[in-house]
Amino acid sequence: MNVFAAVIAGLVGTAAMTLLMMLAPAMGMPKMDVMGMLGSMVSRDAGRARGIGAVMHFMMGVVFALIYAFLWSQGIGAAAVIWGLIFGLVHGIVAGVMMPMMSRMMPSSATGAASSSGGMAGLMGLVMGHLVFGLIVALVYAALAA
């Protein structure tokens, strides 16, 4: 397992997922303010919460990329397109199942996949974001770990 490659892959994958979240409203999907929601667990100040949430979001991306890389190094899948999509899909489904529970810990009134107003479009956005994350992590990791 190449830790450096996994860290970089996690950062790039999270950046790609974040870009997708920023573009979501232009694609007819609900606003997904994951950074604001995550940060609201720590701070009630919206500006501060968003900054803290951004750090949390990117840290989680690195942790999950390290988990993906570890699994690949153990022979569970591989750093390839199909496995990146499979890992991203499973990750997205698990995140979607956990979101209602996590929403209770997030006092922000942000809209998106973690709120009841996100509905099916929010859930689809959540899964799509994780598919992008998994794909990018697999491609970047494969390129850097080679």
C-alpha positions, 0 to 999 in steps of 0.5 A, a space after each residue: 500500500 502506498 500511503 502517499 498515493 492514497 493521501 493524494 488520491 483522497 484529496 483529489 477525489 474529495 476535491 472532485 466530489 466537492 466540485 460536483 456538490 457545488 455544481 449540483 444546483 445547476 444540474 437541477 439537484 438540491 444544494 449540498 452543503 456538506 461542509 456547512 453541515 459537518 462544521 455545524 457539529 462543532 460551531 454554530 457560527 456559519 462562516 466558521 462552521 463551513 471552514 471547519 467542515 471543509 477540513 473535516 470533509 477533506 480529512 474524511 476523504 483522505 481516511 476513506 482513500 486510505 481504507 480503499 488503498 488498504 483493501 486493494 492491497 489486501 486483494 479486495 478489488 483493485 485500483 481500477 475504474 470498475 472497483 473505484 465505482 463499486 467502492 464509491 457506490 457502496 460508500 454512497 449507499 452506506 452514507 445515504 443510510 447513515 445520513 438521517 442519523 447524522 442529521 440529528 447531530 448537525 444543528 445547521 438548517 442546510 439543505 441537501 442530502 442530509 436534510 429531509 428536503 433533499 429527497 430522492 434527488 439529494 440521495 441520488 446526488 449523494 450516491 453520484 458524489 461518492 461514485 465520482 470520489 471512488 472513481 477518482 481515488 482509484 485512477 489517481 491511486 493507480 497512477 501514483 502507486 505504479 
